Amino acid sequence: MDTKVEFFFYLAAVIVFVLAAMGNGFSVGKRGMVLVPLGLALWLFPTLWNVGEAAF
C-alpha cells in the first residue's frame, strides 16, 4: 500500500478514536458500538493489506 494512503487510514483512525472519546464512545451504547470497532478497523487495515501483498 502506498505510504500516503496508509497515512490517511491512520489519520482517519485517530479522528474516529477522538470522536469516540469525546462522545463517550467507550461505554456501551450506540456510538461506542460503532466508532471503536470502526477505528480499530481503520487502524489495522493497512497492516492487513501489506501482509496480504507480502503473502500473495
KOLGU-4560 file (N, C-alpha, C; in nm, 3 decimals, padded with zeros to 5 digits):
<recs>
<n_xx: 00.085 n_yy: -00.117 n_zz: 00.000 ca_xx: 00.000 ca_yy: 00.000 ca_zz: 00.000 c_xx: 00.090 c_yy: 00.123 c_zz: 00.000 mol: A seq: 1 type: MET>
<n_xx: 00.051 n_yy: 00.221 n_zz: -00.075 ca_xx: 00.126 ca_yy: 00.346 ca_zz: -00.081 c_xx: 00.127 c_yy: 00.413 c_zz: 00.056 mol: A seq: 2 type: ASP>
<n_xx: 00.239 n_yy: 00.473 n_zz: 00.090 ca_xx: 00.252 ca_yy: 00.533 ca_zz: 00.222 c_xx: 00.156 c_yy: 00.649 c_zz: 00.243 mol: A seq: 3 type: THR>
<n_xx: 00.123 n_yy: 00.722 n_zz: 00.137 ca_xx: 00.027 ca_yy: 00.832 ca_zz: 00.151 c_xx: -00.112 c_yy: 00.780 c_zz: 00.185 mol: A seq: 4 type: LYS>
<n_xx: -00.154 n_yy: 00.673 n_zz: 00.122 ca_xx: -00.284 ca_yy: 00.613 ca_zz: 00.151 c_xx: -00.284 c_yy: 00.557 c_zz: 00.293 mol: A seq: 5 type: VAL>
<n_xx: -00.173 n_yy: 00.494 n_zz: 00.331 ca_xx: -00.161 ca_yy: 00.440 ca_zz: 00.466 c_xx: -00.171 c_yy: 00.551 c_zz: 00.572 mol: A seq: 6 type: GLU>
<n_xx: -00.109 n_yy: 00.664 n_zz: 00.543 ca_xx: -00.117 ca_yy: 00.779 ca_zz: 00.634 c_xx: -00.261 c_yy: 00.822 c_zz: 00.654 mol: A seq: 7 type: PHE>
<n_xx: -00.339 n_yy: 00.829 n_zz: 00.547 ca_xx: -00.477 ca_yy: 00.874 ca_zz: 00.560 c_xx: -00.564 c_yy: 00.773 c_zz: 00.636 mol: A seq: 8 type: PHE>
<n_xx: -00.535 n_yy: 00.644 n_zz: 00.624 ca_xx: -00.605 ca_yy: 00.545 ca_zz: 00.705 c_xx: -00.577 c_yy: 00.567 c_zz: 00.853 mol: A seq: 9 type: PHE>
<n_xx: -00.448 n_yy: 00.587 n_zz: 00.887 ca_xx: -00.412 ca_yy: 00.610 ca_zz: 01.027 c_xx: -00.471 c_yy: 00.742 c_zz: 01.079 mol: A seq: 10 type: TYR>
<n_xx: -00.470 n_yy: 00.844 n_zz: 00.996 ca_xx: -00.529 ca_yy: 00.972 ca_zz: 01.035 c_xx: -00.679 c_yy: 00.958 c_zz: 01.060 mol: A seq: 11 type: LEU>
<n_xx: -00.748 n_yy: 00.887 n_zz: 00.973 ca_xx: -00.891 ca_yy: 00.865 ca_zz: 00.991 c_xx: -00.918 c_yy: 00.786 c_zz: 01.119 mol: A seq: 12 type: ALA>
<n_xx: -00.832 n_yy: 00.688 n_zz: 01.148 ca_xx: -00.850 ca_yy: 00.609 ca_zz: 01.270 c_xx: -00.834 c_yy: 00.697 c_zz: 01.394 mol: A seq: 13 type: ALA>
<n_xx: -00.735 n_yy: 00.784 n_zz: 01.394 ca_xx: -00.714 ca_yy: 00.873 ca_zz: 01.508 c_xx: -00.833 c_yy: 00.967 c_zz: 01.525 mol: A seq: 14 type: VAL>
<n_xx: -00.885 n_yy: 01.019 n_zz: 01.416 ca_xx: -01.001 ca_yy: 01.108 ca_zz: 01.423 c_xx: -01.122 c_yy: 01.033 c_zz: 01.479 mol: A seq: 15 type: ILE>
<n_xx: -01.143 n_yy: 00.910 n_zz: 01.435 ca_xx: -01.256 ca_yy: 00.830 ca_zz: 01.485 c_xx: -01.238 c_yy: 00.802 c_zz: 01.633 mol: A seq: 16 type: VAL>
<n_xx: -01.114 n_yy: 00.771 n_zz: 01.678 ca_xx: -01.092 ca_yy: 00.746 ca_zz: 01.820 c_xx: -01.116 c_yy: 00.872 c_zz: 01.903 mol: A seq: 17 type: PHE>
<n_xx: -01.077 n_yy: 00.987 n_zz: 01.851 ca_xx: -01.101 ca_yy: 01.113 ca_zz: 01.923 c_xx: -01.251 c_yy: 01.140 c_zz: 01.932 mol: A seq: 18 type: VAL>
<n_xx: -01.323 n_yy: 01.117 n_zz: 01.826 ca_xx: -01.469 ca_yy: 01.134 ca_zz: 01.829 c_xx: -01.534 c_yy: 01.038 c_zz: 01.927 mol: A seq: 19 type: LEU>
<n_xx: -01.485 n_yy: 00.915 n_zz: 01.932 ca_xx: -01.541 ca_yy: 00.818 ca_zz: 02.026 c_xx: -01.512 c_yy: 00.861 c_zz: 02.169 mol: A seq: 20 type: ALA>
<n_xx: -01.394 n_yy: 00.913 n_zz: 02.195 ca_xx: -01.359 ca_yy: 00.956 ca_zz: 02.330 c_xx: -01.439 c_yy: 01.079 c_zz: 02.371 mol: A seq: 21 type: ALA>
<n_xx: -01.459 n_yy: 01.170 n_zz: 02.280 ca_xx: -01.535 ca_yy: 01.292 ca_zz: 02.312 c_xx: -01.683 c_yy: 01.263 c_zz: 02.330 mol: A seq: 22 type: MET>
<n_xx: -01.734 n_yy: 01.165 n_zz: 02.260 ca_xx: -01.876 ca_yy: 01.136 ca_zz: 02.265 c_xx: -01.910 c_yy: 01.023 c_zz: 02.358 mol: A seq: 23 type: GLY>
<n_xx: -01.823 n_yy: 00.996 n_zz: 02.456 ca_xx: -01.846 ca_yy: 00.887 ca_zz: 02.549 c_xx: -01.861 c_yy: 00.755 c_zz: 02.473 mol: A seq: 24 type: ASN>
<n_xx: -01.779 n_yy: 00.737 n_zz: 02.371 ca_xx: -01.791 ca_yy: 00.622 ca_zz: 02.282 c_xx: -01.734 c_yy: 00.495 c_zz: 02.337 mol: A seq: 25 type: GLY>
<n_xx: -01.662 n_yy: 00.499 n_zz: 02.449 ca_xx: -01.604 ca_yy: 00.378 ca_zz: 02.502 c_xx: -01.698 c_yy: 00.306 c_zz: 02.598 mol: A seq: 26 type: PHE>
<n_xx: -01.815 n_yy: 00.362 n_zz: 02.622 ca_xx: -01.913 ca_yy: 00.294 ca_zz: 02.705 c_xx: -02.006 c_yy: 00.215 c_zz: 02.613 mol: A seq: 27 type: SER>
<n_xx: -02.085 n_yy: 00.129 n_zz: 02.673 ca_xx: -02.179 ca_yy: 00.050 ca_zz: 02.595 c_xx: -02.294 c_yy: 00.141 c_zz: 02.553 mol: A seq: 28 type: VAL>
<n_xx: -02.313 n_yy: 00.154 n_zz: 02.426 ca_xx: -02.419 ca_yy: 00.240 ca_zz: 02.373 c_xx: -02.410 c_yy: 00.244 c_zz: 02.223 mol: A seq: 29 type: GLY>
<n_xx: -02.490 n_yy: 00.327 n_zz: 02.161 ca_xx: -02.492 ca_yy: 00.335 ca_zz: 02.015 c_xx: -02.356 c_yy: 00.374 c_zz: 01.958 mol: A seq: 30 type: LYS>
<n_xx: -02.301 n_yy: 00.488 n_zz: 02.003 ca_xx: -02.178 ca_yy: 00.537 ca_zz: 01.944 c_xx: -02.059 c_yy: 00.447 c_zz: 01.976 mol: A seq: 31 type: ARG>
<n_xx: -02.058 n_yy: 00.391 n_zz: 02.096 ca_xx: -01.948 ca_yy: 00.304 ca_zz: 02.135 c_xx: -01.945 c_yy: 00.175 c_zz: 02.054 mol: A seq: 32 type: GLY>
<n_xx: -02.061 n_yy: 00.132 n_zz: 02.011 ca_xx: -02.068 ca_yy: 00.009 ca_zz: 01.934 c_xx: -02.026 c_yy: 00.031 c_zz: 01.790 mol: A seq: 33 type: MET>
<n_xx: -02.019 n_yy: 00.154 n_zz: 01.745 ca_xx: -01.986 ca_yy: 00.181 ca_zz: 01.606 c_xx: -01.847 c_yy: 00.242 c_zz: 01.592 mol: A seq: 34 type: VAL>
<n_xx: -01.814 n_yy: 00.342 n_zz: 01.671 ca_xx: -01.692 ca_yy: 00.418 ca_zz: 01.650 c_xx: -01.565 c_yy: 00.341 c_zz: 01.689 mol: A seq: 35 type: LEU>
<n_xx: -01.569 n_yy: 00.269 n_zz: 01.798 ca_xx: -01.448 ca_yy: 00.199 ca_zz: 01.841 c_xx: -01.411 c_yy: 00.087 c_zz: 01.742 mol: A seq: 36 type: VAL>
<n_xx: -01.504 n_yy: 00.000 n_zz: 01.702 ca_xx: -01.467 ca_yy: -00.101 ca_zz: 01.602 c_xx: -01.427 c_yy: -00.040 c_zz: 01.468 mol: A seq: 37 type: PRO>
<n_xx: -01.490 n_yy: 00.071 n_zz: 01.430 ca_xx: -01.451 ca_yy: 00.138 ca_zz: 01.306 c_xx: -01.309 c_yy: 00.190 c_zz: 01.315 mol: A seq: 38 type: LEU>
<n_xx: -01.274 n_yy: 00.251 n_zz: 01.428 ca_xx: -01.138 ca_yy: 00.299 ca_zz: 01.447 c_xx: -01.037 c_yy: 00.187 c_zz: 01.444 mol: A seq: 39 type: GLY>
<n_xx: -01.070 n_yy: 00.075 n_zz: 01.507 ca_xx: -00.979 ca_yy: -00.039 ca_zz: 01.504 c_xx: -00.963 c_yy: -00.095 c_zz: 01.363 mol: A seq: 40 type: LEU>
<n_xx: -01.072 n_yy: -00.100 n_zz: 01.289 ca_xx: -01.064 ca_yy: -00.149 ca_zz: 01.151 c_xx: -00.978 c_yy: -00.057 c_zz: 01.065 mol: A seq: 41 type: ALA>
<n_xx: -00.997 n_yy: 00.073 n_zz: 01.080 ca_xx: -00.916 ca_yy: 00.167 ca_zz: 01.004 c_xx: -00.769 c_yy: 00.159 c_zz: 01.043 mol: A seq: 42 type: LEU>
<n_xx: -00.742 n_yy: 00.133 n_zz: 01.169 ca_xx: -00.604 ca_yy: 00.125 ca_zz: 01.218 c_xx: -00.535 c_yy: -00.001 c_zz: 01.165 mol: A seq: 43 type: TRP>
<n_xx: -00.608 n_yy: -00.113 n_zz: 01.158 ca_xx: -00.547 ca_yy: -00.240 ca_zz: 01.120 c_xx: -00.550 c_yy: -00.269 c_zz: 00.970 mol: A seq: 44 type: LEU>
<n_xx: -00.633 n_yy: -00.199 n_zz: 00.893 ca_xx: -00.645 ca_yy: -00.229 ca_zz: 00.751 c_xx: -00.515 c_yy: -00.215 c_zz: 00.674 mol: A seq: 45 type: PHE>
<n_xx: -00.434 n_yy: -00.109 n_zz: 00.694 ca_xx: -00.307 ca_yy: -00.102 ca_zz: 00.619 c_xx: -00.213 c_yy: -00.218 c_zz: 00.649 mol: A seq: 46 type: PRO>
<n_xx: -00.209 n_yy: -00.262 n_zz: 00.775 ca_xx: -00.125 ca_yy: -00.375 ca_zz: 00.810 c_xx: -00.176 c_yy: -00.502 c_zz: 00.742 mol: A seq: 47 type: THR>
<n_xx: -00.306 n_yy: -00.522 n_zz: 00.746 ca_xx: -00.366 ca_yy: -00.638 ca_zz: 00.680 c_xx: -00.335 c_yy: -00.636 c_zz: 00.530 mol: A seq: 48 type: LEU>
<n_xx: -00.347 n_yy: -00.522 n_zz: 00.467 ca_xx: -00.322 ca_yy: -00.509 ca_zz: 00.324 c_xx: -00.176 c_yy: -00.542 c_zz: 00.291 mol: A seq: 49 type: TRP>
<n_xx: -00.083 n_yy: -00.488 n_zz: 00.370 ca_xx: 00.060 ca_yy: -00.510 ca_zz: 00.344 c_xx: 00.097 c_yy: -00.657 c_zz: 00.366 mol: A seq: 50 type: ASN>
<n_xx: 00.040 n_yy: -00.720 n_zz: 00.467 ca_xx: 00.066 ca_yy: -00.863 ca_zz: 00.490 c_xx: 00.007 c_yy: -00.945 c_zz: 00.376 mol: A seq: 51 type: VAL>
<n_xx: -00.110 n_yy: -00.908 n_zz: 00.329 ca_xx: -00.170 ca_yy: -00.977 ca_zz: 00.215 c_xx: -00.085 c_yy: -00.965 c_zz: 00.089 mol: A seq: 52 type: GLY>
<n_xx: -00.031 n_yy: -00.847 n_zz: 00.065 ca_xx: 00.057 ca_yy: -00.829 ca_zz: -00.052 c_xx: 00.182 c_yy: -00.913 c_zz: -00.038 mol: A seq: 53 type: GLU>
<n_xx: 00.240 n_yy: -00.920 n_zz: 00.081 ca_xx: 00.361 ca_yy: -00.998 ca_zz: 00.102 c_xx: 00.333 c_yy: -01.149 c_zz: 00.090 mol: A seq: 54 type: ALA>
<n_xx: 00.215 n_yy: -01.190 n_zz: 00.134 ca_xx: 00.184 ca_yy: -01.334 ca_zz: 00.133 c_xx: 00.150 c_yy: -01.385 c_zz: -00.007 mol: A seq: 55 type: ALA>
<n_xx: 00.087 n_yy: -01.302 n_zz: -00.087 ca_xx: 00.045 ca_yy: -01.349 ca_zz: -00.218 c_xx: 00.115 c_yy: -01.270 c_zz: -00.324 mol: A seq: 56 type: PHE>
</recs>
